Amino acid sequence: MNITKRQSDIVEYLLEQSQEVTAGEIAEKINVSTRTVHRELGAVEHWLAAHEVKLEKKSGIGIYVDADPAQLASLREQLMHTKSDEYSAEERKIVVLCMLLDTQEPIKLLALASDLKVTVTTVSHDLDELQGWIGERGLVLVRRRGYGVEITGREMDKRRAISELVLEYLDESDLFSSREELRPVTRVADKLLEMIGRENLLTVENTLWQPHDQWLENMVESKYMELLIQICVSLARLRLGYVVDHRLSYSKTDSDENIMLRAAMVERICTELSEALDIDFPEPERSYFRLLFRDAEDHSTRLLPLDDLVLLETVHELICRVEEETDTPLAEDRVLREGLIAHMAPVLKRLKEGKSIRNPLLQQIRKDYGSLFDSVKKAAADMTDMEVPDEEIGFLVMHFGASLERLRQFRREVRAIVVCTSGIGSSRLLATRLAKELPQIKIVDRASWFEAARIPKEDYDLIISTVELPLEPDRYLKISPLLTQEESDRLRNFIQHITLKHPNDHQQEQAVQPGQDMEWLTGLRKSLEEIVHIVQQFQVYPLENQGMDMQATVQAICMLEAGRGNVTEPSAVAAQLMERERQGSQVIPDTSIALVHTRSHYIRQPSLTLYKLTEPLLTDTGEQVECVLLMLGPRELPRESLEVLSEISALLLQEEMVTLLERGSREHIANYISSELAEFFHSKLGTGRKLP
């Protein structure tokens, strides 16, 4: 039985170990990602089993080869004489997909087998397994004897399939690091990078990014990355002569203003790319680009960014358990709560789907936060029957570690911007580490890799980044999020001998400070105005709902809101509220309260209203509802409004708040909300300029 060179490296490393090792440790040793190691372990386990040796796995500890000395010696001998395949089974399938997507001519099975150095039977089996994946993307796998194999379908579906492969199998270090910095590149990664035209990536990114474009302000980074890759794939395909045949049809809800804005952006980008890369964009391509931009926009009617009540409760329970384990007051740290809520949604999704994640910082995290790692791991294990990999625990520890270090106050003097690609937790951890080790550094902003190069020089003294950036060497320094002692010394030397040598730094700081102060004060004023507005307009109403189901109840509520002047089209708003209900129960766990919310062009202003039903109703999931808490907001809402509404939704985890909503008067509920929001506002005052 053959294995790949990478699988052979994993086996060889395992045979050298006298105790358990983690996937992260293996990844560091053989210079690949943790995700890659997880992918290869199945084949490794199968190879060991063929030699009557078991790969033992201990949850939360690691893996090891369960063999006596004689078996270990025999395995080493077998490994020396085992022929290594060029690809793993998964890599081979990706290569097959790339080869078929990269040509419009059929390829003979024998040619595929020869290129991959496997048998025709193996390639046929791979194609059987790929057929479903290809069909799910609107494409057809054609296989005919004497003709060959090809993938047919629309060019736009082929481009999306290629983009999906790139986003799944490459990460930011593959895409944006320099060649010298990259770990050894496999043929699979090379092929994917070739299919997106890696050499054009920064040119496209520079063209795409315009810091004052309104559409960028509300775009999440994952959507931006997806759009960037899709444009790069389109350019690479255009150079090969593949043109889409597409005419964009507009949605009925697409406003003329949005259509015109999108068209103007596409024209600008096509013009700049045409000049920079000497490529023409026919009208079908421009229409396709307009479609990509439309798909990248936020079309959600969700009002609350953090509205998954089960998720809110999970985060609350995790914080309380870690607080108990560490005997540290963590529950009042709003930054910790918000960071974990944003982080936990994809974590839970990965756990349910059995997917793994790469955490290149795992070993350092365990070294620096040993006891905290154990506490978070125990807390997570007590909450779920699912196995939570150490890689996931590591990222959670970064959030809690940042929270623990935020308990201290620091003095800062050098204006710095932090750039991290590993997520909000690592960004905050690096920021607090910097504050601890170098209190003269003042973090004025956090930015993603695509924002960093566009920030005006006068807005900062130094950029501290965990990835390479296309900037002058005296403007940024690359370090790890955990800031080792060696990196701390290097950063201190960099500040003393380079950053502080820039002319007029002090004058520049003084020049921009008043504007920053005014911006911060304006944000505080808006937050306070929003708090006062929400509390003052809050009302409690009874609702006669005899014989009504949830849909009829929601429709009746919207009609009442229309009568009060809050809603202009009650039927449309009711439909949006019910669509949110169909996406998942909005009943607060272990209560009889349903939280329903939406944002719409048909809503005039933010509002919070409690409806107490005269008759309990049952939802489709069998939950009993006696009260409906309604949150409404206009389609466009300022950040301060969303912050206040999100803070109110977080209060629903408090037993006192739930009790008041179910039994209290309007005055008692309003007083409680006022008290909690006053504390929230006070925390904003205490933290100074709020970092994004």
SULMO-V233275 format. One record per pair of residues at least 4 apart in sequence whose C-alpha atoms are under 7 Angstrom apart, sorted by the first residue. I is the first residue (numbers start at 1). J is the second residue. D is the distance in Angstrom with one decimal. If there is no record, write none. Layout:
<<I J D> <I J D>>
This chain:
<<2 82 6.2> <2 83 5.5> <2 84 5.8> <2 85 6.3> <3 7 6.0> <3 8 6.4> <3 84 5.1> <3 85 5.5> <4 8 6.1> <4 84 4.6> <4 85 4.3> <4 86 5.7> <4 87 5.8> <4 88 5.7> <5 9 6.2> <5 84 5.2> <5 85 6.6> <5 86 6.8> <6 10 6.4> <7 11 6.3> <7 40 6.3> <7 44 6.1> <8 12 6.1> <9 13 6.2> <9 30 6.9> <10 14 6.2> <10 26 6.9> <11 15 6.1> <11 44 6.8> <12 16 6.6> <13 17 6.8> <14 64 6.4> <14 65 6.5> <15 65 6.7> <15 72 6.7> <19 64 6.4> <20 61 6.7> <20 62 4.9> <20 63 4.9> <20 64 4.9> <21 25 6.3> <21 62 4.8> <21 63 5.5> <21 64 6.6> <22 26 6.5> <22 61 6.9> <22 62 4.5> <22 63 6.3> <23 27 6.1> <23 34 5.8> <23 37 6.1> <23 38 6.8> <24 28 6.2> <24 34 5.2> <24 359 7.0> <24 360 6.8> <24 362 6.4> <25 29 6.3> <25 363 7.0> <26 30 6.3> <27 31 5.6> <27 32 5.0> <27 33 5.5> <27 34 5.2> <27 37 6.2> <28 32 6.6> <31 183 6.3> <32 36 6.5> <33 37 6.6> <33 358 5.8> <34 38 6.4> <34 357 6.8> <34 358 4.5> <34 359 6.5> <35 39 6.4> <35 356 5.8> <35 357 5.3> <35 358 4.8> <36 40 6.4> <37 41 6.2> <38 356 6.9> <40 44 6.3> <41 45 5.9> <42 46 6.2> <43 47 6.2> <44 48 6.2> <45 49 6.1> <45 55 5.7> <46 50 6.3> <47 51 6.8> <48 52 6.4> <48 53 5.2> <48 54 6.3> <49 53 5.1> <49 54 5.8> <53 66 6.6> <53 67 6.3> <54 65 6.2> <54 66 5.6> <55 63 6.9> <55 64 6.0> <55 65 4.8> <55 66 6.2> <56 63 5.5> <56 64 5.4> <56 65 6.1> <56 66 6.2> <57 62 6.0> <57 63 4.5> <57 64 6.8> <58 62 5.4> <58 63 6.1> <59 387 6.9> <60 389 6.5> <60 390 6.1> <67 71 5.6> <67 72 6.1> <68 72 6.2> <69 73 6.2> <70 74 6.3> <71 75 6.1> <72 76 6.3> <73 77 6.3> <74 78 6.2> <75 79 6.0> <76 80 6.4> <77 81 6.7> <78 82 6.0> <87 91 5.6> <87 92 5.5> <88 92 6.0> <89 93 6.4> <90 94 6.5> <91 95 6.3> <91 188 6.6> <92 96 6.2> <93 97 6.2> <93 126 6.1> <94 98 6.1> <95 99 6.1> <95 188 6.2> <96 100 6.2> <97 101 5.9> <98 102 5.9> <99 103 6.8> <100 150 5.8> <100 151 6.0> <101 151 6.5> <101 158 6.6> <105 150 6.8> <106 147 6.9> <106 148 5.2> <106 149 5.0> <106 150 4.7> <107 111 6.7> <107 148 5.1> <107 149 5.1> <107 150 6.4> <108 112 6.5> <108 148 4.3> <108 149 6.2> <109 113 6.2> <109 120 6.3> <109 148 6.1> <109 149 6.8> <110 114 6.0> <110 120 6.1> <111 115 6.2> <112 116 6.2> <113 117 5.8> <113 118 5.1> <113 119 5.5> <113 120 5.3> <113 123 6.1> <114 118 6.6> <118 122 6.4> <119 123 6.6> <120 124 6.1> <121 125 6.2> <122 126 6.3> <123 127 6.2> <124 128 6.3> <125 129 6.5> <126 130 6.2> <127 131 6.0> <130 134 6.2> <131 135 6.2> <131 141 6.3> <132 136 6.2> <133 137 6.8> <134 139 5.5> <134 140 6.5> <134 141 6.8> <135 139 5.1> <135 140 5.8> <137 157 6.6> <137 161 6.7> <138 153 7.0> <138 157 6.4> <139 151 6.6> <139 152 5.9> <139 153 4.8> <139 157 6.9> <140 151 5.6> <140 152 5.2> <140 153 6.3> <141 150 6.0> <141 151 4.7> <141 152 6.6> <142 149 5.6> <142 150 5.3> <142 151 6.1> <143 148 6.0> <143 149 4.7> <143 150 6.9> <144 148 5.7> <144 149 6.8> <153 157 6.9> <154 158 6.5> <155 159 6.3> <155 243 7.0> <155 244 5.4> <156 160 6.3> <156 244 6.0> <157 161 6.2> <158 162 6.3> <159 163 6.2> <159 233 6.4> <159 234 6.8> <160 164 6.1> <160 230 7.0> <161 165 6.4> <162 166 6.3> <163 167 6.2> <163 229 6.1> <163 230 5.7> <163 233 6.7> <164 168 6.1> <165 169 6.0> <166 170 5.5> <166 192 6.1> <170 174 5.9> <171 175 6.5> <172 176 5.8> <173 177 5.1> <174 182 6.7> <177 181 6.1> <177 182 6.4> <177 468 5.9> <178 182 6.4> <185 189 6.1> <185 190 6.5> <186 190 6.2> <187 191 6.0> <188 192 6.3> <189 193 6.0> <190 194 6.1> <191 195 6.2> <192 196 6.6> <193 197 6.2> <193 198 5.3> <194 198 6.2> <195 233 6.5> <195 236 6.4> <196 229 7.0> <196 232 5.2> <196 233 4.4> <196 236 5.8> <197 201 6.8> <197 232 6.4> <197 236 5.6> <200 204 6.2> <201 205 6.1> <201 232 6.5> <202 206 5.9> <203 207 6.3> <204 208 6.0> <204 232 7.0> <205 209 6.0> <205 228 6.7> <207 269 6.2> <207 272 6.8> <208 269 6.6> <215 219 6.9> <219 223 6.5> <219 224 6.7> <219 297 6.6> <219 298 6.8> <220 224 6.5> <221 225 6.1> <222 226 6.2> <223 227 6.1> <223 296 5.7> <224 228 6.1> <225 229 6.2> <226 230 6.1> <227 231 6.2> <227 292 6.6> <227 296 6.6> <228 232 6.3> <229 233 6.1> <230 234 6.2> <231 235 6.3> <232 236 6.3> <233 237 6.1> <234 238 6.0> <235 239 6.3> <236 240 6.7> <237 241 6.5> <237 242 5.3> <238 242 5.2> <238 243 6.0> <243 285 7.0> <244 284 6.2> <244 285 6.2> <245 284 5.7> <246 284 5.2> <246 287 6.6> <246 288 6.2> <247 284 6.3> <247 287 5.9> <248 287 5.7> <248 288 7.0> <248 291 6.5> <250 254 6.4> <254 258 6.6> <254 259 6.9> <255 259 6.4> <256 260 6.1> <257 261 6.1> <258 262 6.0> <259 263 6.1> <260 264 6.2> <261 265 6.3> <262 266 6.3> <262 290 6.3> <262 293 6.9> <263 267 6.2> <263 290 6.4> <264 268 6.2> <265 269 6.2> <266 270 6.0> <266 286 6.7> <266 289 6.5> <266 290 6.3> <267 271 6.0> <268 272 6.2> <269 273 6.0> <270 274 5.8> <270 281 6.7> <271 275 6.4> <272 276 6.1> <273 277 5.7> <274 278 5.0> <274 279 4.7> <274 280 5.8> <281 285 5.8> <281 286 6.4> <282 286 6.5> <283 287 6.1> <284 288 6.2> <285 289 6.2> <286 290 6.3> <287 291 6.4> <288 292 6.4> <289 293 6.3> <290 294 6.1> <291 295 6.2> <292 296 6.2> <293 297 6.6> <301 598 5.5> <301 599 5.2> <301 600 6.5> <302 598 5.1> <302 599 6.1> <303 597 6.1> <303 598 4.7> <303 599 5.0> <303 633 6.5> <304 642 6.7> <304 645 6.9> <304 646 5.9> <306 646 6.5> <308 312 6.2> <309 313 6.2> <309 588 6.1> <310 314 6.1> <310 589 6.9> <311 315 6.2> <311 341 7.0> <312 316 6.1> <312 341 6.7> <313 317 6.1> <313 653 6.5> <314 318 6.2> <315 319 6.2> <315 340 6.6> <315 341 6.4> <316 320 6.2> <317 321 6.1> <318 322 6.2> <318 379 6.4> <318 380 6.8> <319 323 5.9> <319 330 6.7> <319 331 6.3> <320 324 6.2> <320 331 6.5> <321 325 6.2> <321 379 5.6> <322 326 6.0> <322 375 6.2> <322 376 5.9> <322 379 6.0> <323 327 5.5> <323 328 5.2> <323 329 6.0> <323 330 5.7> <325 375 5.8> <326 375 6.9> <333 337 6.5> <334 338 6.1> <335 339 6.0> <336 340 6.1> <336 399 6.4> <336 400 7.0> <336 403 6.1> <337 341 6.1> <338 342 6.3> <339 343 6.1> <339 424 6.6> <339 425 6.7> <340 344 5.7> <340 399 7.0> <341 345 6.7> <343 347 6.7> <344 348 6.1> <345 349 6.4> <346 350 6.1> <347 351 6.2> <348 352 6.2> <349 353 6.2> <350 354 5.8> <350 355 4.9> <350 356 6.8> <351 355 6.3> <357 391 6.7> <358 391 6.7> <359 391 5.3> <361 365 6.1> <362 366 6.2> <362 391 6.3> <362 394 5.7> <363 367 6.2> <364 368 6.1> <365 369 5.6> <365 394 6.4> <366 370 4.9> <366 373 6.3> <369 373 5.8> <370 374 6.4> <371 375 6.2> <372 376 6.1> <372 397 6.9> <373 377 6.0> <373 397 5.9> <374 378 6.1> <375 379 6.1> <376 380 6.1> <376 393 6.9> <376 397 6.6> <377 381 6.1> <377 393 6.1> <378 382 6.1> <379 383 6.5> <380 384 6.6> <388 392 6.6> <388 393 7.0> <389 393 6.5> <390 394 5.9> <391 395 6.7> <392 396 6.5> <393 397 6.1> <394 398 6.5> <395 399 6.9> <395 425 7.0> <396 400 6.6> <397 401 5.7> <398 402 6.1> <398 425 5.5> <398 426 6.0> <398 429 6.1> <399 403 6.3> <399 425 4.7> <399 429 6.9> <400 404 6.2> <401 405 6.3> <401 429 6.7> <402 406 6.1> <402 428 5.9> <402 429 4.5> <402 432 6.1> <403 407 6.9> <405 432 6.0> <406 432 6.3> <410 435 6.2> <410 439 5.7> <411 439 5.3> <411 440 6.0> <412 439 5.1> <412 440 3.9> <412 441 4.5> <412 442 4.3> <413 440 4.4> <413 441 5.3> <413 442 5.5> <414 440 5.8> <414 441 4.4> <414 442 5.3> <414 461 6.5> <415 441 6.2> <415 442 4.9> <415 443 6.0> <415 444 6.0> <415 460 5.2> <415 461 5.2> <415 462 6.5> <416 441 6.5> <416 442 5.9> <416 443 4.9> <416 444 5.9> <416 460 5.7> <416 461 5.9> <416 462 4.8> <416 463 5.5> <416 464 6.8> <417 443 5.8> <417 444 5.9> <417 445 5.0> <417 446 5.5> <417 447 7.0> <417 460 6.8> <417 462 6.5> <417 463 4.7> <417 464 6.1> <418 427 6.9> <418 445 6.6> <418 446 4.8> <418 447 6.2> <418 463 6.0> <418 464 5.0> <418 465 5.8> <419 446 6.0> <419 447 5.1> <419 448 5.5> <419 449 6.3> <419 464 6.2> <419 465 4.5> <419 466 6.4> <420 426 6.9> <420 427 5.4> <420 448 6.4> <420 465 6.0> <420 466 5.4> <421 448 6.8> <422 426 6.0> <423 427 6.4> <424 428 6.2> <425 429 6.1> <426 430 6.0> <426 481 5.8> <427 431 6.2> <427 481 6.9> <428 432 6.2> <429 433 6.1> <429 481 6.7> <430 434 6.0> <430 481 4.7> <430 482 6.0> <430 483 6.8> <431 435 6.3> <431 443 6.9> <432 436 6.2> <433 437 6.1> <433 483 6.7> <434 438 5.4> <435 439 4.7> <435 441 6.5> <437 488 6.9> <445 691 5.8> <445 692 7.0> <446 692 6.8> <447 451 5.8> <447 452 6.0> <448 452 6.3> <451 455 6.7> <453 470 6.7> <453 471 6.6> <458 508 6.3> <461 499 6.4> <461 505 7.0> <462 475 5.6> <462 476 5.6> <462 499 6.6> <463 475 6.3> <463 476 4.4> <463 477 6.5> <464 476 5.6> <464 477 5.2> <464 478 6.1> <465 476 7.0> <465 477 6.2> <465 478 4.9> <465 479 6.2> <466 478 5.3> <466 479 5.2> <466 480 5.3> <466 481 6.4> <467 478 6.1> <468 478 6.5> <471 475 6.6> <474 498 6.5> <479 483 6.6> <479 487 6.4> <483 487 5.7> <483 488 6.1> <484 488 6.1> <485 489 6.3> <486 490 6.2> <487 491 6.0> <488 492 6.1> <489 493 6.2> <490 494 6.1> <491 495 6.2> <492 496 6.2> <493 497 5.9> <494 498 5.4> <494 499 6.5> <495 499 4.6> <495 500 5.9> <496 500 5.7> <497 501 6.3> <498 502 7.0> <504 508 6.0> <505 509 6.2> <506 510 6.3> <507 511 6.1> <508 512 6.4> <509 513 6.0> <512 516 6.5> <513 517 6.2> <514 518 6.2> <515 519 6.1> <516 520 6.2> <517 521 6.2> <518 522 6.0> <519 523 6.2> <520 524 6.3> <520 689 5.6> <521 525 6.2> <522 526 6.2> <523 527 6.2> <524 528 6.2> <525 529 6.1> <526 530 6.1> <526 640 6.3> <527 531 6.2> <527 640 5.1> <527 641 6.9> <528 532 6.2> <529 533 6.1> <530 534 6.1> <530 641 6.0> <531 535 6.2> <531 644 6.6> <531 677 6.9> <532 536 6.0> <533 537 6.1> <534 538 6.1> <534 607 6.2> <534 608 6.5> <535 670 6.1> <535 674 6.6> <537 607 6.9> <538 608 5.3> <538 609 5.5> <539 609 5.2> <539 610 6.4> <539 666 6.4> <540 609 6.0> <540 610 4.7> <540 611 5.9> <540 666 5.7> <541 610 6.3> <541 611 5.0> <541 612 6.2> <542 611 5.6> <542 612 4.7> <542 613 6.0> <542 614 6.8> <543 611 6.1> <543 612 5.9> <543 613 4.9> <543 614 6.0> <544 613 6.3> <544 614 5.4> <545 553 6.4> <545 613 6.3> <545 614 6.2> <545 615 6.1> <546 615 5.9> <548 552 5.4> <548 553 5.9> <549 553 6.1> <549 617 6.5> <550 554 6.1> <550 619 6.4> <551 555 6.2> <551 578 6.7> <552 556 6.2> <553 557 6.3> <554 558 6.2> <554 574 6.0> <555 559 6.3> <555 571 6.8> <555 574 5.4> <556 560 6.4> <557 561 6.3> <558 562 6.1> <558 570 5.0> <558 573 7.0> <558 574 6.1> <559 563 6.3> <559 570 5.6> <560 564 6.4> <561 565 6.4> <561 566 5.4> <561 567 5.8> <562 566 5.6> <562 567 4.4> <562 568 5.9> <562 570 6.1> <566 603 6.0> <566 604 5.4> <566 605 6.6> <567 602 5.7> <567 603 4.7> <567 604 6.2> <568 602 5.1> <568 603 6.4> <569 573 6.5> <569 602 5.6> <570 574 6.0> <571 575 6.2> <572 576 6.4> <573 577 6.3> <573 602 7.0> <574 578 6.2> <575 579 6.2> <576 580 6.4> <576 598 6.7> <577 581 6.4> <577 596 6.4> <577 597 6.2> <577 598 6.0> <578 582 6.2> <579 583 6.5> <580 584 6.9> <581 585 5.6> <581 586 6.1> <586 594 5.4> <586 595 5.4> <586 596 6.3> <587 593 5.7> <587 594 4.1> <587 595 6.1> <588 593 5.8> <588 594 6.0> <588 595 6.9> <592 624 5.8> <592 625 4.5> <592 626 5.3> <592 627 6.4> <593 625 5.7> <593 626 6.2> <593 627 4.8> <593 628 5.7> <593 629 7.0> <594 625 6.3> <594 627 6.3> <594 628 4.9> <594 629 6.1> <595 628 6.1> <595 629 4.9> <595 630 6.2> <596 629 6.3> <596 630 5.2> <596 631 6.4> <597 630 5.8> <597 631 4.6> <597 632 5.6> <598 631 6.9> <598 632 5.5> <598 633 6.6> <599 603 7.0> <599 632 5.9> <599 633 4.6> <599 634 5.1> <599 635 4.9> <600 633 6.7> <600 634 5.1> <600 635 4.3> <601 634 5.7> <601 635 5.0> <603 632 7.0> <603 633 6.0> <603 634 4.9> <604 634 5.8> <605 633 5.6> <605 634 5.7> <606 632 5.4> <606 633 4.2> <606 634 6.6> <607 631 5.8> <607 632 5.3> <607 633 6.6> <608 630 5.8> <608 631 4.8> <608 632 6.8> <609 629 5.9> <609 630 5.2> <609 631 6.7> <610 627 7.0> <610 628 5.8> <610 629 4.5> <610 630 6.1> <611 627 5.7> <611 628 5.1> <611 629 6.3> <612 626 6.3> <612 627 4.6> <612 628 6.5> <613 626 5.4> <613 627 5.8> <616 624 6.4> <616 625 5.5> <616 626 4.8> <617 624 5.7> <617 625 5.4> <617 626 6.8> <618 622 5.5> <618 623 5.5> <618 624 4.7> <618 625 6.3> <619 623 5.3> <619 624 6.5> <627 662 6.9> <637 641 6.4> <637 642 6.9> <638 642 6.7> <639 643 6.2> <640 644 6.4> <641 645 6.3> <642 646 5.9> <643 647 6.1> <644 648 6.4> <645 649 6.3> <646 650 6.3> <647 651 6.5> <651 657 6.4> <652 657 6.0> <652 658 6.1> <654 658 6.5> <655 659 6.1> <656 660 6.2> <657 661 6.2> <658 662 6.2> <659 663 6.0> <660 664 4.2> <660 669 5.9> <661 669 6.7> <664 668 6.1> <664 669 6.4> <665 669 6.2> <666 670 6.0> <667 671 6.1> <668 672 6.3> <669 673 6.2> <670 674 6.0> <671 675 6.1> <672 676 6.3> <673 677 6.0> <674 678 5.9> <675 679 6.4> <676 680 6.3> <677 681 6.1> <678 682 6.1> <679 683 6.2> <680 684 6.6> <681 685 6.5> <682 686 6.2> <683 687 6.2> <684 688 6.6> <684 690 7.0>>
